[in-house]
C-alpha cells in the first residue's frame, strides 16, 4: 500500500463496506509449493469475509487455519505528467483504490457453503438486473456442483486501505488531472477523484 499518509484509508467499517461493494477479491497465501493467489467473489457476513474456491484450486488445501491476505481493488488509472500545470516539475504516476484484509481463515461446512451461495446470489444478481436463485437449478446438479467447491471465512484482524486520488494536490491541479482522466477514458477514476473532494 502507498506509504504516504495523505492516501491512507483507516476506517475499518468503510473498508469492510468497500470489499462488500466490490464483491471480488484476490486471496494470497504462501503454500509449500510457493506463493499462490486465488480470485473469488467475496460476500460480507457480519465482520467476516466469505468466499468459495474449487477443490482443485492451489490454495484450497492450505487455507484452513492459516493467516491469509485478501485484496479488493477499485478504480485505478495512469496519470500523465503532461496533465500538470508545470510539466518540468512533474512525474507520471498512478491513482488507485485498494483494500487489504489480513486474518485467519477457516473452512466452512456444507450448510455454510449453501448459505454463502444463496447470499451471493441475493447480493450479486440485483447488481446485473437479474433474479437467479438455486431454486432454478436441478437439485441433483446443485448438490454435485457444491461437492466440487469449498467455502472459507476470513476474519480480518488487520486492515490496510489506500485511496490515492490526488488529494495532496490543490483544487486547480486536481481539476486538470480529472480532465485528463476523462479524456483518456478513465471515467471511474475521475468520478472517484471528484467524490474524494466533495
C-alpha positions as CSV (number, residue, x, y, z in Angstrom):
1,X,0.0,0.0,0.0
2,X,1.2,3.6,-0.6
3,X,3.3,4.8,2.3
4,X,2.0,8.4,2.2
5,X,-0.4,9.3,5.0
6,X,-2.3,11.5,2.6
7,X,-3.7,8.4,0.9
8,X,-4.2,6.2,3.9
9,X,-7.7,4.9,4.5
10,X,-8.1,3.7,8.1
11,X,-11.9,3.3,8.7
12,X,-12.5,-0.5,9.2
13,X,-16.3,-0.2,8.7
14,X,-15.7,1.7,5.4
15,X,-13.1,-0.8,4.3
16,X,-15.4,-3.7,5.0
17,X,-18.2,-2.0,3.1
18,X,-15.8,-1.4,0.2
19,X,-14.9,-5.1,0.0
20,X,-18.6,-5.9,0.0
21,X,-19.5,-3.4,-2.7
22,X,-16.6,-4.6,-4.8
23,X,-17.7,-8.2,-4.4
24,X,-14.5,-9.7,-5.9
25,X,-11.0,-10.2,-4.4
26,X,-7.7,-11.9,-4.6
27,X,-6.6,-14.2,-1.8
28,X,-2.8,-14.6,-1.2
29,X,-1.1,-17.3,0.7
30,X,2.4,-18.9,0.7
31,X,1.9,-22.7,0.2
32,X,4.5,-25.4,0.3
33,X,4.7,-25.1,-3.5
34,X,5.4,-21.4,-3.2
35,X,3.3,-18.2,-3.2
36,X,-0.2,-18.5,-4.7
37,X,-3.2,-16.3,-5.4
38,X,-6.9,-17.2,-5.9
39,X,-9.5,-15.0,-7.4
40,X,-13.0,-15.2,-5.9
41,X,-16.3,-13.5,-5.3
42,X,-16.5,-12.3,-1.7
43,X,-19.5,-11.7,0.5
44,X,-19.5,-9.8,3.8
45,X,-21.2,-11.7,6.6
46,X,-21.1,-9.7,9.8
47,X,-17.5,-8.6,10.3
48,X,-16.1,-11.5,8.2
49,X,-15.4,-12.1,4.5
50,X,-16.7,-15.3,2.9
51,X,-15.7,-16.8,-0.4
52,X,-15.5,-20.2,-2.1
53,X,-12.9,-21.9,-4.2
54,X,-12.8,-25.0,-6.3
55,X,-11.3,-28.1,-4.6
56,X,-8.7,-28.1,-7.4
57,X,-7.6,-24.5,-6.6
58,X,-3.9,-24.4,-5.4
59,X,-5.0,-22.6,-2.2
60,X,-7.9,-24.8,-1.1
61,X,-5.9,-27.5,0.8
62,X,-3.8,-24.9,2.6
63,X,-6.1,-22.1,3.7
64,X,-7.8,-23.6,6.8
65,X,-6.2,-22.4,10.0
66,X,-3.8,-20.1,8.2
67,X,-3.4,-16.3,8.0
68,X,-4.1,-15.1,4.5
69,X,-4.2,-11.7,2.8
70,X,-7.3,-10.6,0.8
71,X,-7.0,-7.8,-1.7
72,X,-10.0,-5.9,-3.1
73,X,-9.4,-3.2,-5.7
74,X,-11.4,-0.3,-7.0
75,X,-10.7,2.0,-9.9
76,X,-7.1,2.7,-11.0
77,X,-5.6,4.8,-13.8
78,X,-2.4,6.2,-15.1
79,X,-1.6,10.0,-14.5
80,X,0.4,11.6,-17.3
81,X,2.9,14.3,-16.2
82,X,1.6,16.3,-19.2
83,X,-1.6,17.0,-17.2
84,X,0.1,19.1,-14.6
85,X,0.5,22.9,-14.9
86,X,4.3,22.6,-14.6
87,X,5.3,19.6,-16.7
88,X,9.0,20.3,-15.8
89,X,8.4,19.6,-12.1
90,X,6.0,16.6,-12.5
91,X,6.4,12.9,-13.0
92,X,3.9,10.3,-14.2
93,X,2.0,8.4,-11.5
94,X,-0.9,6.1,-10.9
95,X,-4.0,6.7,-8.9
96,X,-5.8,3.7,-7.3
97,X,-8.1,2.5,-4.6
98,X,-7.3,-0.8,-2.8
99,X,-8.1,-2.5,0.4
100,X,-6.1,-5.4,2.1
101,X,-7.7,-7.5,4.8
102,X,-5.3,-9.9,6.7
103,X,-6.6,-12.5,9.1
104,X,-7.1,-16.2,9.9
105,X,-9.1,-18.3,7.6
106,X,-11.4,-21.2,8.5
107,X,-13.1,-23.8,6.3
108,X,-16.9,-23.7,6.5
109,X,-19.2,-26.7,6.4
110,X,-21.6,-27.7,3.7
111,X,-24.5,-25.8,5.3
112,X,-22.5,-22.6,5.5
113,X,-21.4,-23.2,1.8
114,X,-25.0,-23.3,0.7
115,X,-25.8,-20.2,2.8
116,X,-22.9,-18.4,1.1
117,X,-24.1,-19.3,-2.4
118,X,-27.6,-18.1,-1.5
119,X,-26.3,-14.9,-0.1
120,X,-24.0,-14.3,-3.1
121,X,-27.0,-14.7,-5.5
122,X,-29.1,-12.4,-3.3
123,X,-26.4,-9.7,-3.3
124,X,-25.0,-10.1,-6.9
125,X,-28.0,-10.9,-9.0
126,X,-29.7,-7.5,-8.5
127,X,-26.5,-5.7,-9.5
128,X,-27.0,-7.1,-13.0
129,X,-30.7,-6.7,-13.0
130,X,-31.4,-10.5,-12.6
131,X,-33.1,-12.8,-10.1
132,X,-31.4,-16.2,-10.3
133,X,-31.7,-18.4,-7.3
134,X,-30.7,-22.1,-6.8
135,X,-34.4,-22.9,-7.0
136,X,-34.0,-22.6,-10.7
137,X,-31.4,-25.4,-10.7
138,X,-32.0,-29.2,-10.7
139,X,-31.3,-30.1,-7.1
140,X,-29.0,-33.0,-8.1
141,X,-27.0,-30.7,-10.2
142,X,-26.7,-28.1,-7.4
143,X,-25.5,-30.8,-5.0
144,X,-23.0,-32.1,-7.5
145,X,-21.5,-28.7,-8.0
146,X,-21.3,-27.9,-4.3
147,X,-19.3,-31.1,-3.8
148,X,-16.6,-29.5,-6.1
149,X,-16.1,-26.4,-4.0
150,X,-15.1,-25.3,-0.5
151,X,-16.3,-22.3,1.4
152,X,-14.0,-20.2,3.6
153,X,-14.3,-17.3,6.0
154,X,-11.5,-14.8,6.6
155,X,-11.9,-12.7,9.8
156,X,-9.9,-9.5,9.3
157,X,-7.5,-8.7,12.2
158,X,-5.6,-6.1,10.1
159,X,-6.9,-3.6,7.6
160,X,-4.8,-1.6,5.2
161,X,-6.5,0.8,2.8
162,X,-5.2,3.2,0.2
163,X,-7.3,5.7,-1.7
164,X,-4.7,7.5,-3.9
165,X,-6.9,10.1,-5.6
166,X,-4.6,13.2,-5.8
167,X,-5.9,14.5,-2.5
168,X,-2.5,16.1,-2.0
169,X,-2.9,18.4,-5.0
170,X,-4.5,21.8,-5.0
171,X,-8.0,22.1,-6.4
172,X,-6.9,23.6,-9.8
173,X,-4.3,20.9,-10.3
174,X,-6.8,18.2,-9.4
175,X,-9.3,19.6,-11.9
176,X,-6.6,19.3,-14.6
177,X,-5.9,15.7,-13.6
178,X,-9.6,14.8,-13.5
179,X,-10.0,16.3,-17.0
180,X,-7.0,14.2,-18.2
181,X,-8.6,11.1,-16.7
182,X,-11.8,11.8,-18.5
183,X,-10.1,12.4,-21.9
184,X,-8.2,9.2,-21.5
185,X,-11.4,7.2,-20.7
186,X,-10.7,6.7,-17.0
187,X,-14.1,7.9,-16.0
188,X,-14.4,5.7,-12.9
189,X,-11.2,7.2,-11.5
190,X,-12.3,10.7,-12.4
191,X,-15.5,10.1,-10.5
192,X,-13.6,8.7,-7.5
193,X,-11.3,11.8,-7.5
194,X,-14.4,14.1,-7.6
195,X,-16.0,12.2,-4.8
196,X,-12.9,12.5,-2.6
197,X,-13.1,16.3,-2.9
198,X,-16.9,16.5,-2.3
